[in-house]
C-alpha cells in the first residue's frame, strides 16, 4: 500500500474479529472489501515514485484520486494539483489522474513539451478502448455516467461525435440514434450497479436492439464494496461511509446502504465529522469506505466509535481482493534504465 496512506492502527483501536453478521448488542459491522482498490493504489504510488525520481514539484492534472486526505498529504510533499494542463509550465512533469483524460489532453501536453505519466486506472482505459472500437464501427455509444465527472469527460472525449451521455431518466428521452441495429451502452466504472441497470432497462425499452458492453464496465472494486454494504445494511441502524463528497463510488455506497435497509447513512471524510446526534438510539453501526480511501481513516473512525461505546467490531466479508496493477509504463521504463 502507498506510503501516502499508511495502514497505521491508532492507539486504543478496537479488536476486529471476522464473522458473519452477528445478532444484537451495541456493535460495529465492518464491511470487507472496503477502501483502496488496485487502480487507486497504483495511481498514488505513481505520484510518490515521480516525487522520488524527479523531486518536487510534480504536477498532477485534477486530483490524483478523489480523497481529501490523499490529496492533502501529497500536496504537503510537493505535488501541485492543477485543473488544466495549460497551468503546467512548459517542459515540466505532469501526472494524469486515475480517472483518465481525453486524447485532446494528451495532444495539448505534447504541444507544450510536457513530460507525462499516465496513471489512468487500467479498468478506465478498458472503457476508452471500447469507445474507440465501437466508434470505429460507426456505433452510437450511450455512456451511462454522471455529467461533469472527470472519468466521463475523458471517456466521452475519445469519440465526442459518437458518444451521448445518459445520466438521468430524462436523458433517456433525449437520446437519438441513427441506426437501431448499431447502438451500444457503456458506463462509468464507479456507478451503482442497480442504478446503472435501471438506466439500461429504460434505454432498452426505447431501443430493443441495444447491445451490451463486451465485459462489465463497472469495476470489480465498486461492485465488491456495494455487495459488502448490502450484506450488512439491513442489520444497521446507521451506516458510516468514509469518503469524499467528490468520490462517485463513495456516494453510491451511501445510496446502496439506504436502499438495502439501513435506517440512516452518512458520508464523512474524517471521524471528527461524525455528528454524535446520529448515534442516538443506535445499536448497530455499519462502517465502510470508498475505493480511494486509505485504511488509516477507517481505523480512526473505529477508534472514535470505540471511545463512545462501540468497541465490538465484527468484519463482514463478502470477497477477498488480490488484484494488483503494474505501475505506468513511463515509470517502469525509468526503473529498467
N, C-alpha and C positions, 0 to 999 in steps of 0.2 A: 504494500500500500504506500501511497505517496507520503513523503515526509511533510508535505504541506498540511496534512490532515492526520497526524499520528493517532493510532488507536490506543491512547492512554486512558486507563480507567481512573477516574477521580477517586481520591481517598474517601473511604466511607461508602463506596458504592455497594448496592445490594448484590447478593449472590444470585446468579442466574441459573436456573435449572431447566432442562429440556423435558417437555412432556406434551401430552395432548392438552386440550382445553380443560382445565380443572373446574370444579363447581364450588361456588360460594366463597365468602370471605373477602376481606379487603386485599386486593391483589392487582398486579400489573401483568397483562399479557403482552409479550414482546414478539412482534412478527419477525419471522425469518423465512425468506430473504428480506433484507432491508438495505438501505444505504448504497454506497458506491457500486456502480456497475463497471464492467471492464472498459467501456468506452470512456467513461469519466476518469477512471484511474489512469488510463493511457494518456489522456489529454493533459491532466495535471502534471504527470511525470514528464511529459514532453516539455512543458514550460520550465520545470525545475532543471531538466537537463540542459535546456538552452541557457539558463542563467549560469549553470556550472561551466558550460563550454565557452560561452561568449561573454559572460559578465553582464552586469546591468548597464544601461536599461535594455530590457526585452519588451517589445511592443506586442500587444495582443489585440486583435480586432474583436470587439464586443467582449463580453465576459467569457472566459475560457469554458466555464460551466456555470449554470445558474445557481450559485450558492454564495451568500454574503461572506461567510467565514472563509471560504477558499479564496475568494477574490481579494478580501482584505489582507489575508496572510501573504498572498503573492505580491500584492501592492507594496507591503512593508519590505519585501525582499528586492524591490527594484523593478517590478513589472509595471508598465504603463499601459492602461487599458484605453483604447480609442474606439469611437463609434464607426469611423470610416477609415479606409486605407489611405485616403488623401491626407490624413492627420499624421502619418508616419513620415519622418524626414527621409528624403531620398537616400537610397543605399543602405538603410537600416534593416534590422531583422524584425519580421513580424510573424506571429503565430496565428493561424486561423483556428477558431474555436471548434469545440466538439460538434457544434450544430451544423457546420458546413457552410460553404459560400458558393455563390453562383460563378459561372465562367467569366462574367463581367468583372468580378472582383479579382480573380486571378489575372485577367488581362491588365487591369489597372495597376496591379502590383508589379507586373513585368515592365510596363511602360515607365514606371518610376524607379526601376532598378532595385526593387526591394528584394532582400533575401527572405525566403518564405519557408515556414514549416507548417505543413497542413495536418492539424490534429483532428480533422473530421472523424467522428466515430465511423468505423467500418460499416456499421449497420445503416447509417445515414447514406454513406457512399453507395451502398447497395441500391437504395431507392433512387439516387441520382442516376445510376446506370439503367435502372428500369425505365425512368423517364426518357433517357436517350434512346433506348431500344424501341420503345413504343412510338416515340415521336418520329423516329426514322421510318417506321412502318405506317406513318400517317394516321395514327390513332388520335382521337380526342381523349385527353387524360384528365380525369376528375380526381383532384387531390383533396382528400379529406384532412382538414387541419385547421389550426387557429390562425386567423388573419393577423399579420404583424409579427408572428413568431419567427425568430431567425432561421430555424430549420426550414420552415415553409418557404421563406423568401429565397433561400439557397436552392431548394429543390425545384421550385417553380421557375427559377432563373435558368435552369438547364434547357428549357424549351418554352419560353413565355407565350409563344403563339399557339401552343398546343395544350397548355395546362389551364384548367379552370379550378379555382379554389372553392371548395364546399365546406363551409364552417357550420352554418345553421340550417334548420329545416327550410327557412325562407330561401336560402341559397339554392336548394334543390329545384325550386320552382323557376329560378332564373337560368338554369343550365340549358344551353342549346348545343346540339351536336350536328355534325354534317352527315354521318353515316351510322345508323343504329347498329350495324354489324361490326363497327370498329370503334368501340368505346370501352375504356378500362378505368377502374378505380385504383388509386394508390393512397397511402396515408402517411401522415406524420408519425414518427416512431414512438412518441410519448403519449399517445391518446389513451382514453379509457376504452377498453376492448368493447364493452357493452354499448357505449355511446357510438363508437365507430360502426358497429354492425347495425345499429338502428338507422344510421345515416345511409349505410349501404342498402338496407331494405327499402328505404324511401327512394333511393336512386334506381333500384331495380324495378320498383313498381312503375317508374316512369320510362325506364329503358330496359326492357326484359332481356336484351342481348348483352347487358353489361358484363364484361369479363373481370375475373378476379386476378389479383397480382400472382406472379409465379410462385411466390412464397410469402409468408406473413411479413408485413411491413412493421407492425408494432413490435418493438424489440422484446427479447426474452426477459429483460430485467423489468421493464414496465409491466408485462404480463404477470411475472412471478410475484412482484410486490403487490399487485392488485389481488391475486389469488390468496396470498397470505393474509391480507386485510379481510377479505371476505370470510376466511375460515374462522376469524375470531370476533368479527364486528357484532354479531348478534348477541354475544356474551358481554359486550362492553356498554357501560353507561356513558363513557367518554372515550374517544379515540384522539390521541395527540399525534399529529404528523409533523415530524421535524423536516423543514424545508423552507425555501424562499418563495416569496409571492410571485416571482417571475419564472418559477420552475413549473412547467406544464405537468410533468408526471407527478410532482408533489401535490399540486392542487387536485389532480384527478383522484389521488388516494383519499382525500377528504370526502369527495363526492361518492366514491365507491363505498367508503365506510358507512356513510349515511344511508345509501341505498341498500346496503347489506344488513341493516338493522341496528346500527349504533344509535344511541339516543342523542348524542351530540358528537361533533368532531371539529377540531380546530387545527390550523396550520401555524407553526411557530418556528422562528429561526433558532432561538436560544431558550433555555429553560426559564430564564428570568422573564420571558414574555408571557408565560402561562398566568392567566388570571385565576387567583385562588378561588374566586367565586364559582368557577367552572367545576370545582371539586365538591361543592356542596351536594350532599345526598348521593355521592358516587361511591360505589364499592369497587367496581372493576374498571381499570384504565387500560386501554389498548395503546401501545406505542409502536410506531414505525417511522421510517424516514425515506425520503425520495432518493432517486438514483444518483444524485450529485451531492449527497450529504455524508461528510466524514463521520465515522463511528464515535469519535470523541464527543460530538454534540448529543448523541443518543445517550452515552454514558453520563453526561452532565445532567440530562433530564431525569434519568433513573435515580441519580443521587438526589436531585431536588425532590422527587416524589418520595423517596425513602425517608427523607427528613420530615416529611409530613404524614408518615404512616403507611405509605405504600411501598414497603420493602420486600414483599413477597413477589418475586418475579418468575413467571413461567414463560419459557420461549416456545412459541407455537411454530413449528417448522413444516412448510409445505414443499420445499425444494432445496437442494444443495447446489449452489452455483460454482462451477470450476472453470468458467470461460476466462481466457486472457487474450489480449491482442498485442501483437508486436508494436514497437514504437514506430512513429512515422519514418518513412524511408530516408528522409533527409538526415535524421539523427542516426540511423543505422549506418549510413554511408560514412559519417564522421567517425563512428565507433570503429569501423573497419580500417579507416585511414590511420 
